[in-house]
Amino acid sequence: MRSIVQPGPPALERVQWVEARGRAFTFTLEAGLPLLQAARRGFAREGFASGTLNIRSGALGPFSYVMPALSKTGENAAFYSDIFRPPGITRLQLGAMTLGQRDDPPFFHCHALWTEADGHPGGGHILPEETVVAEPFTVEAFGIDGAVFAAEPDQETNFKLFGPVRRMATITTARAFALRLRPNQDFAWALEAFCRERGITRARVRGGVGSIIGAHFTDARVVEPFATEMAVSTGVVARGASGALEAELDVSLIDYLGGLAVGRLTRGDNPVLMTMELVLEEVG
């Protein structure tokens, strides 16, 4: 399997996780608000401080983002590009967000694909500090109770990354697990093993923001550039034809050369580059 050498020693725990509770809901992001504030308000109205959401469409402007890039210093296995600020309204096509906290205040990690006002297709990592909701749009959210995603220094990658941290649960909802997958393990196989070890026979992926080392899709397409920014559009872990658990993961991504790709990942052939954060909701 493909792998990338990280600057720090690998943590022994390859899946950082917290068992929590959770609930799905939808809400409309308010126009004129910073995207972070609009997302935080939507979760707070439902009684949540953290969780995930999936975006199917939307309009942003002003809008700021970065793309994946090679590291210029060698302090990280890959890094970010300079900041892009396309003029006008940018139309989102699809994306995923993790809402949590960084140094206590709310923060998010969001990857998406979009079309800019001049028709240019793009994708990458949306910056919460400089991005505003241009028109109201509805998102699919999943709030977690008993855990929160918090940005903390990660010695292995030399980044400050979201990971689940335990919090006191206050409401009764569905069983869910807040996860962060560490580098150089296959995305699908890691989820399958996690479910297998806990006797989970069916789970739905909620959210899903991170990076993989290039990409291999089930229709034989291959993304060669190793540094990507990826979002999960839909995902499920369930028993396949053989009776064994299989993860079906439909994703979108942009690589560091600007290539865009959408499709279903091949199981066993898509290792995590830096991180992958998501919620697994046990269903059925």
C-alpha positions in Angstrom: 0.0 0.0 0.0 1.2 3.5 -0.7 2.6 5.4 2.3 4.2 8.8 3.0 6.8 9.4 5.6 5.6 11.9 8.3 8.0 14.2 10.2 7.2 12.8 13.6 6.9 9.4 15.3 3.6 7.5 14.6 1.2 7.4 17.5 0.4 3.9 18.8 -3.3 4.5 18.6 -4.1 4.6 14.8 -7.8 5.5 15.3 -8.6 8.2 17.8 -12.2 7.8 18.8 -14.9 8.6 21.4 -18.2 6.8 21.7 -20.9 9.4 21.8 -24.6 10.0 20.9 -25.8 11.8 17.9 -28.7 13.0 15.8 -29.3 14.0 12.2 -31.0 17.3 11.3 -31.1 19.9 8.5 -30.9 23.6 8.8 -30.5 26.7 6.6 -27.3 28.8 6.7 -28.2 32.5 7.0 -27.1 34.9 4.2 -24.8 37.7 5.3 -23.2 35.7 8.1 -19.6 34.4 8.2 -19.9 30.7 7.3 -18.5 29.7 10.7 -21.1 31.8 12.6 -23.9 30.5 10.4 -22.8 26.9 11.0 -22.4 27.4 14.7 -25.9 28.9 15.0 -27.5 26.0 13.2 -25.9 23.5 15.5 -26.6 25.5 18.6 -30.3 25.8 17.8 -30.4 22.0 18.0 -28.4 21.8 21.2 -25.0 20.8 19.8 -21.6 22.5 19.9 -19.9 20.0 17.5 -20.6 17.6 14.7 -20.5 17.3 10.9 -22.4 18.5 7.9 -22.7 17.7 4.3 -23.1 20.3 1.6 -25.0 19.5 -1.7 -25.1 23.1 -3.0 -24.7 26.7 -1.8 -23.4 30.2 -2.5 -20.4 31.9 -0.8 -19.0 35.4 -1.2 -16.6 36.8 0.0 -14.9 33.5 -0.3 -11.3 32.4 0.7 -9.6 29.0 0.4 -6.3 27.2 0.1 -5.4 24.1 -2.0 -3.1 21.2 -1.0 0.5 22.0 -1.9 4.0 20.6 -1.4 5.9 21.5 1.7 8.5 24.2 1.1 10.3 23.6 4.4 10.2 19.9 4.9 8.5 20.4 8.3 5.4 18.6 7.0 4.8 15.9 4.5 2.6 18.3 2.5 1.3 21.8 3.2 -1.1 24.4 1.9 -1.0 26.8 -1.0 -1.2 30.6 -0.8 -4.7 32.0 -0.1 -7.1 32.4 -3.1 -9.9 35.0 -2.9 -12.0 34.7 -6.1 -14.3 37.7 -6.7 -18.1 37.4 -6.9 -20.2 34.5 -5.7 -18.8 31.0 -5.7 -21.3 28.2 -6.2 -20.6 25.1 -4.1 -21.2 21.7 -5.7 -20.6 19.4 -2.7 -18.5 19.3 0.4 -18.2 18.3 4.0 -17.5 20.1 7.2 -16.4 19.2 10.7 -17.5 21.7 13.3 -15.6 21.9 16.6 -13.3 24.2 18.5 -9.8 25.5 18.2 -8.2 27.1 21.3 -11.8 27.0 22.8 -13.6 29.3 20.2 -15.7 27.5 17.5 -13.8 26.5 14.4 -14.4 24.3 11.3 -12.5 22.1 8.9 -14.2 22.1 5.5 -13.3 20.7 2.1 -15.5 21.2 -1.0 -15.7 21.5 -4.8 -17.2 24.5 -6.4 -17.5 26.8 -9.5 -16.3 30.4 -9.2 -18.1 33.4 -10.7 -16.0 33.3 -13.9 -16.9 29.6 -14.5 -13.6 28.2 -13.2 -14.1 24.9 -11.4 -12.1 24.6 -8.1 -11.8 22.9 -4.8 -9.9 22.8 -1.6 -9.9 23.9 2.0 -12.4 26.7 2.9 -11.1 29.3 5.3 -13.6 30.1 8.1 -12.2 33.5 8.9 -12.9 35.1 5.5 -15.8 33.3 4.0 -19.4 34.6 4.1 -22.8 33.0 3.2 -24.0 34.8 0.1 -27.4 33.2 -0.2 -29.4 31.0 2.2 -28.8 27.3 1.6 -29.7 24.1 3.4 -27.2 21.6 4.8 -27.5 18.1 6.2 -26.0 18.0 9.7 -25.2 15.5 12.4 -24.7 16.8 15.9 -22.7 14.8 18.5 -23.3 14.7 22.3 -20.7 13.3 24.6 -17.8 14.3 22.4 -16.4 17.4 20.6 -13.9 17.7 17.8 -11.0 19.8 19.1 -7.9 21.0 17.3 -4.8 19.9 19.1 -1.1 19.6 18.1 -0.2 16.4 16.4 3.4 15.3 16.8 3.2 12.8 13.9 2.2 15.2 11.2 3.4 18.4 12.8 -0.1 20.0 12.3 -2.8 21.1 14.6 -5.6 18.7 13.8 -9.2 18.0 14.8 -9.7 15.0 16.9 -12.5 13.8 19.2 -12.4 14.7 22.9 -14.8 13.3 25.4 -17.5 15.5 26.9 -20.4 14.8 29.2 -23.5 13.6 27.4 -26.7 15.3 28.1 -29.3 14.0 25.7 -30.5 10.6 24.5 -30.0 10.0 20.8 -28.5 7.4 18.4 -25.2 5.6 19.2 -22.4 7.3 17.3 -18.6 7.4 17.2 -16.5 10.4 16.6 -13.3 9.3 14.8 -10.0 10.5 13.5 -8.0 8.2 11.4 -4.2 8.7 11.4 -1.9 8.5 8.4 -0.9 5.5 6.2 -3.9 3.2 6.8 -6.5 2.4 4.2 -9.6 4.5 4.7 -12.2 1.8 4.0 -10.4 -1.0 5.8 -9.9 1.1 8.9 -13.6 1.8 9.2 -14.4 -1.9 8.6 -12.0 -3.0 11.3 -13.4 -0.4 13.7 -17.0 -1.6 13.2 -16.0 -5.3 13.3 -14.2 -4.9 16.7 -17.3 -3.3 18.2 -19.9 -5.7 16.7 -21.4 -3.0 14.5 -23.1 -4.5 11.5 -24.2 -1.4 9.8 -23.1 2.2 10.1 -23.5 5.4 8.2 -20.7 7.9 7.6 -21.6 11.4 8.7 -19.4 14.2 7.4 -15.9 13.1 6.4 -13.1 15.6 6.0 -9.4 14.8 5.4 -6.8 13.7 2.9 -5.7 10.5 1.1 -2.5 9.6 -0.8 -3.7 10.2 -4.3 -6.8 8.1 -5.1 -7.8 4.8 -6.7 -11.5 4.6 -7.8 -13.7 1.5 -8.4 -14.1 2.5 -12.1 -10.3 2.2 -12.5 -9.5 5.9 -12.5 -6.3 6.9 -10.6 -5.2 10.2 -9.1 -1.4 10.1 -9.1 -0.5 13.4 -7.2 -0.2 12.3 -3.6 -1.4 15.4 -1.7 -5.2 15.9 -1.8 -8.0 17.6 0.1 -11.0 15.2 0.2 -14.6 15.3 1.4 -16.9 12.3 1.8 -20.3 12.8 0.1 -21.9 9.5 1.2 -20.6 6.5 3.0 -21.8 3.3 4.6 -20.3 0.3 6.2 -22.4 -2.9 5.9 -22.2 -6.6 5.0 -21.3 -7.3 1.4 -22.1 -10.3 -0.7 -19.5 -12.4 1.1 -21.1 -11.5 4.5 -18.0 -9.5 5.5 -18.2 -5.8 6.3 -17.5 -3.5 3.4 -17.2 0.3 3.3 -18.7 2.1 0.3 -17.2 5.6 0.2 -18.2 8.2 -2.4 -15.8 11.2 -2.3 -14.7 14.3 -4.0 -11.2 15.7 -4.0 -8.7 18.1 -5.4 -5.0 17.2 -5.7 -2.1 19.6 -5.4 -1.8 20.1 -9.2 -5.4 21.3 -9.3 -7.0 18.0 -10.6 -10.6 17.4 -9.5 -12.1 13.9 -9.0 -15.4 12.5 -7.8 -16.1 8.8 -7.4 -16.2 5.7 -5.2 -13.0 4.7 -3.6 -11.5 1.2 -4.0 -11.4 -0.7 -0.7 -7.8 -1.4 0.4 -6.1 1.0 -1.9 -6.6 4.5 -0.5 -4.4 5.3 2.6 -4.9 8.4 4.7 -2.4 11.1 4.1 -2.7 13.4 7.1 -6.0 12.8 8.8 -9.6 11.8 8.3 -12.3 13.0 10.7 -15.9 11.8 10.6 -18.7 10.4 12.6 -20.0 6.8 12.3 -23.7 6.5 13.2 -24.8 3.0 14.0 -28.0 2.1 12.1 -30.2 -0.9 11.8 
